[in-house]
């Protein structure tokens, strides 16, 4: 695991549940951007059943003690944001910091 530099932590469970229940299954997600030192992390746009659009964005980038860079993604739906809660970010960083 020490050779891995970029780690896509992805969306929080609330955002994942929102996409799972609300996205239009007839329309595939569209890549709207790439992030990371090698552009290996894709940011997606989803069409929802009600016609709205949800887009992933980078909420936070943190470097751990082991040298890995964690990318926390969040979801924006119109003027609503589904972000990672602080407690979950701290827990995730501490999990990777012991590597």
C-alpha positions in Angstrom: 0.0 0.0 0.0 3.0 2.3 0.4 3.4 2.5 -3.4 -0.1 3.9 -3.8 0.0 7.7 -3.9 -3.6 8.8 -4.7 -6.5 7.3 -2.9 -10.0 8.1 -4.0 -12.0 7.9 -0.8 -15.1 8.7 -2.9 -18.5 10.0 -1.8 -19.9 9.8 1.7 -22.6 7.1 2.3 -25.3 9.7 2.2 -24.4 10.9 -1.3 -24.0 7.3 -2.5 -27.5 6.5 -1.2 -28.9 9.6 -2.9 -27.4 8.6 -6.2 -28.6 5.0 -5.9 -32.2 5.9 -5.2 -32.6 9.1 -7.3 -30.5 8.7 -10.5 -32.1 8.0 -13.8 -31.0 4.4 -14.6 -31.6 5.0 -18.3 -28.8 7.6 -18.5 -25.1 6.7 -17.9 -23.0 9.1 -15.8 -20.8 11.5 -17.7 -17.2 12.2 -16.8 -16.9 16.0 -16.2 -13.3 16.1 -15.0 -10.3 14.2 -13.7 -8.2 14.9 -10.6 -5.1 13.5 -8.9 -1.5 13.7 -9.8 -2.1 11.3 -12.7 -5.7 12.4 -13.4 -6.8 8.9 -12.4 -9.8 10.0 -10.3 -12.9 10.7 -12.4 -15.6 13.2 -11.4 -19.0 12.3 -12.7 -22.3 14.0 -13.5 -25.6 12.1 -13.0 -29.0 12.8 -14.4 -31.7 12.3 -11.7 -35.2 10.9 -12.3 -36.8 14.3 -11.6 -34.6 15.9 -14.3 -32.1 17.6 -12.0 -28.4 17.0 -12.3 -26.0 15.9 -9.6 -22.2 16.6 -10.0 -19.3 15.2 -8.0 -16.6 17.7 -6.9 -13.5 17.5 -4.7 -14.5 18.5 -1.2 -11.1 18.0 0.4 -7.6 16.8 -0.3 -5.4 15.6 2.6 -2.0 14.0 2.8 -1.5 11.2 5.4 1.6 10.3 7.4 2.4 7.5 4.9 2.6 9.9 2.1 -0.7 9.0 0.5 -3.0 11.8 -0.7 -6.7 11.2 0.1 -9.4 12.7 -2.2 -12.8 13.2 -0.6 -15.5 13.7 -3.2 -18.9 15.3 -2.5 -22.1 15.8 -4.5 -23.8 19.0 -5.6 -27.5 18.9 -6.6 -28.7 22.4 -7.7 -28.0 24.5 -4.5 -27.8 21.4 -2.2 -24.5 19.9 -1.1 -23.9 16.4 0.3 -20.5 16.6 1.9 -18.4 14.4 4.1 -19.1 15.1 7.8 -16.0 16.2 9.8 -16.1 13.2 12.1 -16.0 10.8 9.2 -13.1 12.6 7.5 -11.1 12.5 10.7 -11.8 8.8 11.1 -10.9 8.0 7.5 -7.6 10.0 7.7 -6.7 8.2 11.0 -7.4 4.9 9.3 -4.9 5.7 6.5 -2.3 7.4 8.8 -1.4 4.1 10.4 -0.3 2.6 7.1 
